[in-house]
């Protein structure tokens, strides 16, 4: 579910792009950072070809 707020590189999309309010965006960022710390999401996606 959180992966839809990440761009293809693995960075967190801006609130303008996701349509989230400031409060919602802060919660999204916090949840993504927590998931990264727990190893559920990657910090960056290495897709070098």
N, CA, C and O atoms as a Tripos MOL2 file, in Angstrom:
@<TRIPOS>MOLECULE
protein
  196   195    49     0     0
PROTEIN
NO_CHARGES

@<TRIPOS>ATOM
      1 N           0.8300   -1.1890    0.0000 N.3       1 UNK1
      2 CA          0.0000    0.0000    0.0000 C.3       1 UNK1
      3 C           0.8760    1.2560    0.0000 C.2       1 UNK1
      4 O           0.5860    2.2100   -0.7210 O.2       1 UNK1
      5 N           1.9290    1.2620    0.7900 N.am      2 UNK2
      6 CA          2.7950    2.4400    0.8640 C.3       2 UNK2
      7 C           3.6120    2.6320   -0.4020 C.2       2 UNK2
      8 O           4.0390    3.7480   -0.7010 O.2       2 UNK2
      9 N           3.8350    1.5620   -1.1460 N.am      3 UNK3
     10 CA          4.6680    1.6490   -2.3500 C.3       3 UNK3
     11 C           4.0530    2.5700   -3.3980 C.2       3 UNK3
     12 O           4.7700    3.0760   -4.2610 O.2       3 UNK3
     13 N           2.7590    2.7950   -3.3450 N.am      4 UNK4
     14 CA          2.1480    3.6750   -4.3520 C.3       4 UNK4
     15 C           2.4950    5.1490   -4.1150 C.2       4 UNK4
     16 O           2.2510    5.9870   -4.9820 O.2       4 UNK4
     17 N           3.0570    5.4650   -2.9570 N.am      5 UNK5
     18 CA          3.4960    6.8290   -2.6690 C.3       5 UNK5
     19 C           4.9720    7.0300   -2.9800 C.2       5 UNK5
     20 O           5.5340    8.0860   -2.6870 O.2       5 UNK5
     21 N           5.6010    6.0190   -3.5740 N.am      6 UNK6
     22 CA          7.0040    6.1070   -3.9670 C.3       6 UNK6
     23 C           7.0990    6.2010   -5.4830 C.2       6 UNK6
     24 O           6.2900    5.6130   -6.2000 O.2       6 UNK6
     25 N           8.0930    6.9440   -5.9680 N.am      7 UNK7
     26 CA          8.3050    7.0020   -7.4110 C.3       7 UNK7
     27 C           9.1430    5.7930   -7.8240 C.2       7 UNK7
     28 O           9.5870    5.0390   -6.9570 O.2       7 UNK7
     29 N           9.3700    5.5870   -9.1210 N.am      8 UNK8
     30 CA         10.1130    4.3970   -9.5670 C.3       8 UNK8
     31 C          11.5230    4.2750   -8.9900 C.2       8 UNK8
     32 O          12.0570    3.1690   -8.9050 O.2       8 UNK8
     33 N          12.1280    5.3810   -8.5960 N.am      9 UNK9
     34 CA         13.4710    5.3470   -8.0250 C.3       9 UNK9
     35 C          13.4270    4.9330   -6.5570 C.2       9 UNK9
     36 O          14.4220    4.4450   -6.0220 O.2       9 UNK9
     37 N          12.2900    5.1230   -5.9070 N.am     10 UNK10
     38 CA         12.1550    4.7810   -4.4960 C.3      10 UNK10
     39 C          12.0290    5.9860   -3.5940 C.2      10 UNK10
     40 O          11.9640    5.8460   -2.3730 O.2      10 UNK10
     41 N          11.9930    7.1780   -4.1860 N.am     11 UNK11
     42 CA         11.8260    8.3900   -3.3850 C.3      11 UNK11
     43 C          10.3430    8.6100   -3.0890 C.2      11 UNK11
     44 O           9.4750    8.1550   -3.8330 O.2      11 UNK11
     45 N          10.0710    9.3070   -2.0030 N.am     12 UNK12
     46 CA          8.7010    9.6050   -1.6050 C.3      12 UNK12
     47 C           8.1670   10.7230   -2.4970 C.2      12 UNK12
     48 O           8.8050   11.7640   -2.6540 O.2      12 UNK12
     49 N           6.9790   10.4910   -3.0850 N.am     13 UNK13
     50 CA          6.3590   11.5060   -3.9330 C.3      13 UNK13
     51 C           5.8980   12.6960   -3.1020 C.2      13 UNK13
     52 O           5.5650   12.5560   -1.9250 O.2      13 UNK13
     53 N           5.8840   13.8610   -3.7270 N.am     14 UNK14
     54 CA          5.4410   15.0840   -3.0650 C.3      14 UNK14
     55 C           3.9280   15.0550   -2.8600 C.2      14 UNK14
     56 O           3.2100   14.3200   -3.5380 O.2      14 UNK14
     57 N           3.4620   15.8600   -1.9230 N.am     15 UNK15
     58 CA          2.0310   15.9270   -1.6250 C.3      15 UNK15
     59 C           1.2460   16.4280   -2.8320 C.2      15 UNK15
     60 O           0.1050   16.0200   -3.0480 O.2      15 UNK15
     61 N           1.8510   17.3050   -3.6130 N.am     16 UNK16
     62 CA          1.1810   17.7960   -4.8240 C.3      16 UNK16
     63 C           0.8590   16.6500   -5.7750 C.2      16 UNK16
     64 O          -0.1840   16.6430   -6.4290 O.2      16 UNK16
     65 N           1.7530   15.7010   -5.8380 N.am     17 UNK17
     66 CA          1.5840   14.5800   -6.7610 C.3      17 UNK17
     67 C           0.6150   13.5290   -6.2140 C.2      17 UNK17
     68 O          -0.1450   12.9300   -6.9750 O.2      17 UNK17
     69 N           0.6410   13.3070   -4.9120 N.am     18 UNK18
     70 CA         -0.2130   12.2870   -4.3130 C.3      18 UNK18
     71 C          -1.6050   12.8140   -3.9880 C.2      18 UNK18
     72 O          -2.5510   12.0380   -3.8530 O.2      18 UNK18
     73 N          -1.7270   14.1290   -3.8610 N.am     19 UNK19
     74 CA         -3.0170   14.7150   -3.5280 C.3      19 UNK19
     75 C          -3.3250   14.6700   -2.0400 C.2      19 UNK19
     76 O          -4.4680   14.8840   -1.6370 O.2      19 UNK19
     77 N          -2.3280   14.3960   -1.2310 N.am     20 UNK20
     78 CA         -2.5230   14.3060    0.2160 C.3      20 UNK20
     79 C          -2.4120   15.6920    0.8500 C.2      20 UNK20
     80 O          -1.7060   16.5680    0.3500 O.2      20 UNK20
     81 N          -3.1160   15.8660    1.9500 N.am     21 UNK21
     82 CA         -2.9910   17.1100    2.7020 C.3      21 UNK21
     83 C          -1.6640   17.1010    3.4510 C.2      21 UNK21
     84 O          -0.9590   16.0920    3.4650 O.2      21 UNK21
     85 N          -1.3310   18.2150    4.0680 N.am     22 UNK22
     86 CA         -0.0630   18.3130    4.8010 C.3      22 UNK22
     87 C           0.0050   17.2850    5.9330 C.2      22 UNK22
     88 O           1.0350   16.6430    6.1360 O.2      22 UNK22
     89 N          -1.0920   17.1370    6.6610 N.am     23 UNK23
     90 CA         -1.1330   16.1860    7.7700 C.3      23 UNK23
     91 C          -1.0480   14.7440    7.2570 C.2      23 UNK23
     92 O          -0.3330   13.9180    7.8250 O.2      23 UNK23
     93 N          -1.7810   14.4520    6.1840 N.am     24 UNK24
     94 CA         -1.7390   13.1140    5.6050 C.3      24 UNK24
     95 C          -0.3470   12.7940    5.0690 C.2      24 UNK24
     96 O           0.1510   11.6820    5.2460 O.2      24 UNK24
     97 N           0.2840   13.7760    4.4100 N.am     25 UNK25
     98 CA          1.6170   13.5640    3.8540 C.3      25 UNK25
     99 C           2.6260   13.2760    4.9690 C.2      25 UNK25
    100 O           3.5080   12.4330    4.8090 O.2      25 UNK25
    101 N           2.4970   13.9700    6.0840 N.am     26 UNK26
    102 CA          3.4010   13.7340    7.2100 C.3      26 UNK26
    103 C           3.2440   12.3070    7.7330 C.2      26 UNK26
    104 O           4.2320   11.6600    8.0800 O.2      26 UNK26
    105 N           2.0140   11.8220    7.7910 N.am     27 UNK27
    106 CA          1.7770   10.4470    8.2430 C.3      27 UNK27
    107 C           2.3100    9.4340    7.2320 C.2      27 UNK27
    108 O           2.8520    8.3970    7.6140 O.2      27 UNK27
    109 N           2.1550    9.7360    5.9460 N.am     28 UNK28
    110 CA          2.6760    8.8550    4.8960 C.3      28 UNK28
    111 C           4.1860    8.7550    5.0050 C.2      28 UNK28
    112 O           4.7470    7.6600    4.9640 O.2      28 UNK28
    113 N           4.8500    9.9040    5.1450 N.am     29 UNK29
    114 CA          6.3130    9.9350    5.2480 C.3      29 UNK29
    115 C           6.7630    9.1520    6.4780 C.2      29 UNK29
    116 O           7.7140    8.3740    6.4050 O.2      29 UNK29
    117 N           6.0950    9.3520    7.5890 N.am     30 UNK30
    118 CA          6.4510    8.6480    8.8260 C.3      30 UNK30
    119 C           6.2870    7.1360    8.6490 C.2      30 UNK30
    120 O           7.1400    6.3640    9.0850 O.2      30 UNK30
    121 N           5.1970    6.7160    8.0130 N.am     31 UNK31
    122 CA          4.9500    5.2850    7.8130 C.3      31 UNK31
    123 C           5.9730    4.6720    6.8630 C.2      31 UNK31
    124 O           6.4270    3.5490    7.0840 O.2      31 UNK31
    125 N           6.3390    5.3970    5.8070 N.am     32 UNK32
    126 CA          7.3330    4.8910    4.8570 C.3      32 UNK32
    127 C           8.6920    4.7650    5.5340 C.2      32 UNK32
    128 O           9.3880    3.7660    5.3510 O.2      32 UNK32
    129 N           9.0720    5.7670    6.3120 N.am     33 UNK33
    130 CA         10.3610    5.7060    7.0080 C.3      33 UNK33
    131 C          10.3880    4.5580    8.0120 C.2      33 UNK33
    132 O          11.4110    3.8910    8.1640 O.2      33 UNK33
    133 N           9.2830    4.3280    8.6890 N.am     34 UNK34
    134 CA          9.2030    3.2140    9.6340 C.3      34 UNK34
    135 C           9.3140    1.8800    8.8900 C.2      34 UNK34
    136 O          10.0120    0.9720    9.3400 O.2      34 UNK34
    137 N           8.6270    1.7650    7.7540 N.am     35 UNK35
    138 CA          8.6760    0.5300    6.9700 C.3      35 UNK35
    139 C          10.0790    0.2820    6.4300 C.2      35 UNK35
    140 O          10.5290   -0.8620    6.3730 O.2      35 UNK35
    141 N          10.7690    1.3400    6.0340 N.am     36 UNK36
    142 CA         12.1500    1.1910    5.5640 C.3      36 UNK36
    143 C          13.0460    0.7060    6.7020 C.2      36 UNK36
    144 O          13.8820   -0.1750    6.5020 O.2      36 UNK36
    145 N          12.8750    1.2690    7.8790 N.am     37 UNK37
    146 CA         13.6770    0.8780    9.0360 C.3      37 UNK37
    147 C          13.4560   -0.5940    9.3890 C.2      37 UNK37
    148 O          14.3930   -1.2960    9.7680 O.2      37 UNK37
    149 N          12.2160   -1.0520    9.2630 N.am     38 UNK38
    150 CA         11.8840   -2.4400    9.5750 C.3      38 UNK38
    151 C          12.2520   -3.4000    8.4470 C.2      38 UNK38
    152 O          12.1360   -4.6150    8.6030 O.2      38 UNK38
    153 N          12.6940   -2.8630    7.3160 N.am     39 UNK39
    154 CA         13.0970   -3.7030    6.1960 C.3      39 UNK39
    155 C          11.9580   -4.1270    5.2980 C.2      39 UNK39
    156 O          12.1180   -5.0390    4.4880 O.2      39 UNK39
    157 N          10.8060   -3.4820    5.4250 N.am     40 UNK40
    158 CA          9.6550   -3.8330    4.5960 C.3      40 UNK40
    159 C           9.6770   -3.1270    3.2460 C.2      40 UNK40
    160 O           9.0940   -3.6140    2.2780 O.2      40 UNK40
    161 N          10.3440   -1.9870    3.1820 N.am     41 UNK41
    162 CA         10.5020   -1.2340    1.9390 C.3      41 UNK41
    163 C          11.9810   -0.9270    1.7480 C.2      41 UNK41
    164 O          12.7050   -0.7220    2.7220 O.2      41 UNK41
    165 N          12.4300   -0.8940    0.4990 N.am     42 UNK42
    166 CA         13.8420   -0.5510    0.2600 C.3      42 UNK42
    167 C          14.0760    0.9490    0.4190 C.2      42 UNK42
    168 O          13.1650    1.7520    0.2230 O.2      42 UNK42
    169 N          15.3030    1.3160    0.7740 N.am     43 UNK43
    170 CA         15.6550    2.7340    0.8620 C.3      43 UNK43
    171 C          15.7790    3.3340   -0.5280 C.2      43 UNK43
    172 O          15.3950    4.4830   -0.7490 O.2      43 UNK43
    173 N          16.3090    2.5680   -1.4550 N.am     44 UNK44
    174 CA         16.4540    3.0050   -2.8410 C.3      44 UNK44
    175 C          16.3490    1.7730   -3.7260 C.2      44 UNK44
    176 O          16.6250    0.6520   -3.2990 O.2      44 UNK44
    177 N          15.9500    2.0030   -4.9560 N.am     45 UNK45
    178 CA         15.8150    0.9090   -5.9050 C.3      45 UNK45
    179 C          16.9590    1.0070   -6.8970 C.2      45 UNK45
    180 O          17.0730    1.9940   -7.6230 O.2      45 UNK45
    181 N          17.8010   -0.0060   -6.9290 N.am     46 UNK46
    182 CA         18.9150   -0.0470   -7.8700 C.3      46 UNK46
    183 C          18.4510   -0.7160   -9.1540 C.2      46 UNK46
    184 O          18.3640   -1.9420   -9.2280 O.2      46 UNK46
    185 N          18.1560    0.0870  -10.1540 N.am     47 UNK47
    186 CA         17.7100   -0.4510  -11.4360 C.3      47 UNK47
    187 C          18.6350    0.0590  -12.5300 C.2      47 UNK47
    188 O          18.1800    0.6770  -13.4920 O.2      47 UNK47
    189 N          19.9200   -0.1930  -12.3880 N.am     48 UNK48
    190 CA         20.8830    0.2500  -13.3870 C.3      48 UNK48
    191 C          21.0220   -0.8200  -14.4500 C.2      48 UNK48
    192 O          21.2300   -1.9970  -14.1570 O.2      48 UNK48
    193 N          20.9040   -0.3880  -15.6640 N.am     49 UNK49
    194 CA         20.9720   -1.3500  -16.7780 C.3      49 UNK49
    195 C          22.1500   -1.0850  -17.6360 C.2      49 UNK49
    196 O          22.3690   -1.7920  -18.6200 O.2      49 UNK49
@<TRIPOS>BOND
     1     1     2 1
     2     2     3 1
     3     3     4 2
     4     3     5 am
     5     5     6 1
     6     6     7 1
     7     7     8 2
     8     7     9 am
     9     9    10 1
    10    10    11 1
    11    11    12 2
    12    11    13 am
    13    13    14 1
    14    14    15 1
    15    15    16 2
    16    15    17 am
    17    17    18 1
    18    18    19 1
    19    19    20 2
    20    19    21 am
    21    21    22 1
    22    22    23 1
    23    23    24 2
    24    23    25 am
    25    25    26 1
    26    26    27 1
    27    27    28 2
    28    27    29 am
    29    29    30 1
    30    30    31 1
    31    31    32 2
    32    31    33 am
    33    33    34 1
    34    34    35 1
    35    35    36 2
    36    35    37 am
    37    37    38 1
    38    38    39 1
    39    39    40 2
    40    39    41 am
    41    41    42 1
    42    42    43 1
    43    43    44 2
    44    43    45 am
    45    45    46 1
    46    46    47 1
    47    47    48 2
    48    47    49 am
    49    49    50 1
    50    50    51 1
    51    51    52 2
    52    51    53 am
    53    53    54 1
    54    54    55 1
    55    55    56 2
    56    55    57 am
    57    57    58 1
    58    58    59 1
    59    59    60 2
    60    59    61 am
    61    61    62 1
    62    62    63 1
    63    63    64 2
    64    63    65 am
    65    65    66 1
    66    66    67 1
    67    67    68 2
    68    67    69 am
    69    69    70 1
    70    70    71 1
    71    71    72 2
    72    71    73 am
    73    73    74 1
    74    74    75 1
    75    75    76 2
    76    75    77 am
    77    77    78 1
    78    78    79 1
    79    79    80 2
    80    79    81 am
    81    81    82 1
    82    82    83 1
    83    83    84 2
    84    83    85 am
    85    85    86 1
    86    86    87 1
    87    87    88 2
    88    87    89 am
    89    89    90 1
    90    90    91 1
    91    91    92 2
    92    91    93 am
    93    93    94 1
    94    94    95 1
    95    95    96 2
    96    95    97 am
    97    97    98 1
    98    98    99 1
    99    99   100 2
   100    99   101 am
   101   101   102 1
   102   102   103 1
   103   103   104 2
   104   103   105 am
   105   105   106 1
   106   106   107 1
   107   107   108 2
   108   107   109 am
   109   109   110 1
   110   110   111 1
   111   111   112 2
   112   111   113 am
   113   113   114 1
   114   114   115 1
   115   115   116 2
   116   115   117 am
   117   117   118 1
   118   118   119 1
   119   119   120 2
   120   119   121 am
   121   121   122 1
   122   122   123 1
   123   123   124 2
   124   123   125 am
   125   125   126 1
   126   126   127 1
   127   127   128 2
   128   127   129 am
   129   129   130 1
   130   130   131 1
   131   131   132 2
   132   131   133 am
   133   133   134 1
   134   134   135 1
   135   135   136 2
   136   135   137 am
   137   137   138 1
   138   138   139 1
   139   139   140 2
   140   139   141 am
   141   141   142 1
   142   142   143 1
   143   143   144 2
   144   143   145 am
   145   145   146 1
   146   146   147 1
   147   147   148 2
   148   147   149 am
   149   149   150 1
   150   150   151 1
   151   151   152 2
   152   151   153 am
   153   153   154 1
   154   154   155 1
   155   155   156 2
   156   155   157 am
   157   157   158 1
   158   158   159 1
   159   159   160 2
   160   159   161 am
   161   161   162 1
   162   162   163 1
   163   163   164 2
   164   163   165 am
   165   165   166 1
   166   166   167 1
   167   167   168 2
   168   167   169 am
   169   169   170 1
   170   170   171 1
   171   171   172 2
   172   171   173 am
   173   173   174 1
   174   174   175 1
   175   175   176 2
   176   175   177 am
   177   177   178 1
   178   178   179 1
   179   179   180 2
   180   179   181 am
   181   181   182 1
   182   182   183 1
   183   183   184 2
   184   183   185 am
   185   185   186 1
   186   186   187 1
   187   187   188 2
   188   187   189 am
   189   189   190 1
   190   190   191 1
   191   191   192 2
   192   191   193 am
   193   193   194 1
   194   194   195 1
   195   195   196 2
@<TRIPOS>SUBSTRUCTURE
     1 UNK1         2 RESIDUE 1 A UNK
     2 UNK2         6 RESIDUE 1 A UNK
     3 UNK3        10 RESIDUE 1 A UNK
     4 UNK4        14 RESIDUE 1 A UNK
     5 UNK5        18 RESIDUE 1 A UNK
     6 UNK6        22 RESIDUE 1 A UNK
     7 UNK7        26 RESIDUE 1 A UNK
     8 UNK8        30 RESIDUE 1 A UNK
     9 UNK9        34 RESIDUE 1 A UNK
    10 UNK10       38 RESIDUE 1 A UNK
    11 UNK11       42 RESIDUE 1 A UNK
    12 UNK12       46 RESIDUE 1 A UNK
    13 UNK13       50 RESIDUE 1 A UNK
    14 UNK14       54 RESIDUE 1 A UNK
    15 UNK15       58 RESIDUE 1 A UNK
    16 UNK16       62 RESIDUE 1 A UNK
    17 UNK17       66 RESIDUE 1 A UNK
    18 UNK18       70 RESIDUE 1 A UNK
    19 UNK19       74 RESIDUE 1 A UNK
    20 UNK20       78 RESIDUE 1 A UNK
    21 UNK21       82 RESIDUE 1 A UNK
    22 UNK22       86 RESIDUE 1 A UNK
    23 UNK23       90 RESIDUE 1 A UNK
    24 UNK24       94 RESIDUE 1 A UNK
    25 UNK25       98 RESIDUE 1 A UNK
    26 UNK26      102 RESIDUE 1 A UNK
    27 UNK27      106 RESIDUE 1 A UNK
    28 UNK28      110 RESIDUE 1 A UNK
    29 UNK29      114 RESIDUE 1 A UNK
    30 UNK30      118 RESIDUE 1 A UNK
    31 UNK31      122 RESIDUE 1 A UNK
    32 UNK32      126 RESIDUE 1 A UNK
    33 UNK33      130 RESIDUE 1 A UNK
    34 UNK34      134 RESIDUE 1 A UNK
    35 UNK35      138 RESIDUE 1 A UNK
    36 UNK36      142 RESIDUE 1 A UNK
    37 UNK37      146 RESIDUE 1 A UNK
    38 UNK38      150 RESIDUE 1 A UNK
    39 UNK39      154 RESIDUE 1 A UNK
    40 UNK40      158 RESIDUE 1 A UNK
    41 UNK41      162 RESIDUE 1 A UNK
    42 UNK42      166 RESIDUE 1 A UNK
    43 UNK43      170 RESIDUE 1 A UNK
    44 UNK44      174 RESIDUE 1 A UNK
    45 UNK45      178 RESIDUE 1 A UNK
    46 UNK46      182 RESIDUE 1 A UNK
    47 UNK47      186 RESIDUE 1 A UNK
    48 UNK48      190 RESIDUE 1 A UNK
    49 UNK49      194 RESIDUE 1 A UNK
